[in-house]
């Protein structure tokens, strides 16, 4: 019934299918709002996640709802657009069909592929359980659970046995995510948790970043790399560059023959493109990114646009980075390009979409703990900022770009309260109480070593 | 080391072990703050949950962190108290020991047992997966996931097949929890979700309450029961009293031979006491509540206090109800009683703790949707209120009692925004996308019926 109606409808107007509700897909959808097209946005999740702030959910400063919003709500007033919670599992490029997991297929005249990237454990998929990465709200709450639980289990073990494993938090990867996680864990331990425990000293927590390359924040200019290193060391974070992890085990990681103990191990190293890129059957690079031309089309497919992390876009001999800004710009570009192709009037951001896509780089920022950051500012002026000024810039840019006014409002206040020390943050442990590396007597991992009840133990306290 | 130190310490001062960080345990701990005792509070969770607002987390108005707070943070400034995240699994009343799951044992001079209650499926434990109840933050997010996912799956199926199962939300149990869930689901469907969907009409969602007894809100006076029924029916909620559920299946429930379809089934019926009551080895009633005397002691154990849902306290021939107020008062009483027993000075709330415990009943309230409620006020004056005045009373009482000022602040604003229609609420679906009752082709439950990709389907739209 609705199917039929929609079908008739579909005959009259071009159909655009957008896969992915991240920065790329959402901006494409918005760009298509006033064009004579029918838009269907498909995402596995019901919500858009503001990934730049995800680490603050992971480290208990913000709640998931502060930085994630239902895609339906964001687009609810956009009448030519519908949202479908489903998953694409294949394509029929001949007949211009997207095959969905639930067995239905979506016809398209234009396809915008913006399904982003996921973690790459370099083929060691067994590591993913032991060292979660940070891409989704679920990842964030899992990381939060593990970090907070480590302190609880240490307190418990200290109380019972008078000792506990060293509170080493090992972060694999020294990019922006690794740096932001490291700063935030160190803050939590030193600032927020210090007064809550009686037997352990959370301030003794040691955060270690293991980076395979010679430098952290490899994409940043040298002076900011140096400054970031100083700021991290000021927070007591230990940096080990040129350090390639060879194994990840419950309770420790191996670097060659060196064992590094870890109550919690986090993954901020490799990423790989969403598998949908390969399913297109066009050329992809080794990360699975789709090689596209200046119009973001795979060669020979002017009706297909690939945006964000999933696209391999070369500019001035370098690949455009897989972060939020380029993804947003690509989404907007794809929408404008479609407007031009169907000969409809369309808004313009001045970049002129008869030309190919060009990434307009305003710069990059990474926070280092509570009040420090590095900012490589390229627009409206060029500057390299560090410390508090960089952090303030970061704060306002992120507040400004956060989807949804009410979220901005709440995030701002959460931060205000947290930084004023009045708010405890969101330190809830939900879900399992198991943590890899804390052995049980039966050899399984999870809780602390249990002692037989029959045994004559000295009672605690 | 710490163990030793604590042990010496323990020789000098009486030790109080509190099991459970709910209203009873938390108030007991606070009452002991200024007594010369060492207090250990043990809870499986790291957080206290403000259960009266849990249904608002379940129905996406509030975030978990708005109504739950780490027990450590709440008690962090209370120097004679330590918090342990662990679980009691047994007692040695002779030697005054609590056995913990992790194998340690806690010595006590006084034991306060306040581990509350859990759902009772009347022996049909298989129902728990199909009809979750509402006791913990995890329960709340699971209910939220199911309710929101039902709309998503219906939209998806409508888009693909032109029809979807009736959006029946069945709530088993017509007590305060059932009534509050019913009102909130009806609100979400009619107010917040209406504009977000293109193919289904969320307003057609039908909420059904199945109550075994002749009346909903059985504990309330007749006039308020009648008023509650009217207010629920005004919201379009269907009430079926004298209706005993005989089976719960994925996608439907059975009442005798009658099948009632249900995309989501929720459990708000029976509760049973925490198993720890029985482990004490003293007399318990059929629900597992510990029979206590006027001092909240099980007969013959003046050193053991049982508080909250777990205690069977008779007063004026009726059992004191298992809600927040009596639990708080019992916790406070137990602390004062201990103060008196050890001959220490102590605060008094005027109830006079040389006398036995007496529940001072200020009344009960239950909300019915967004702006209605029933309030059976007994203090400071007697009144039966309905509708908006009752709801306002409910609002301010709950804001006032919510633990933690920053939470109050955020909850208040969340409500303001939500009720002003400016906030979308917390409509995030996290975790699995499976929902019992939506059959897959392979017969498993979870996603929609999938169609073979080979089959020639009419494409969607």
Interface residues (C-beta under 8 A of the other chain):
Chain A: X1 X2 X3 X4 X6 X7 X9 X10 X15 X38 X40 X44 X45 X46 X47 X63 X64 X65 X66 X68 X69 X70 X72 X73 X76 X77 X82 X83 X84 X85 X86 X90 X97 X99 X101 X102 X103 X104 X105 X106 X107 X137 X138 X141 X148 X149 X152 X153 X155 X156 X158 X159 X160 X161 X162 X163 X195 X196 X197 X198 X199 X404 X405 X406 X409 X410 X413 X414 X417 X422 X423 X424 X425 X426 X427 X428 X429 X430 X431 X433 X441 X447 X448 X449 X450 X451 X452 X453 X457 X458 X459 X460 X461
Chain B: X1 X2 X3 X4 X6 X7 X9 X10 X15 X38 X40 X44 X45 X46 X47 X63 X64 X65 X66 X68 X69 X70 X72 X73 X76 X77 X82 X83 X84 X85 X86 X90 X97 X99 X101 X102 X103 X104 X105 X106 X107 X137 X138 X141 X148 X149 X152 X153 X155 X156 X158 X159 X160 X161 X162 X163 X195 X196 X197 X198 X199 X404 X405 X406 X409 X410 X413 X414 X417 X422 X423 X424 X425 X426 X427 X428 X429 X430 X431 X433 X447 X448 X449 X450 X451 X452 X453 X457 X458 X459 X460 X461
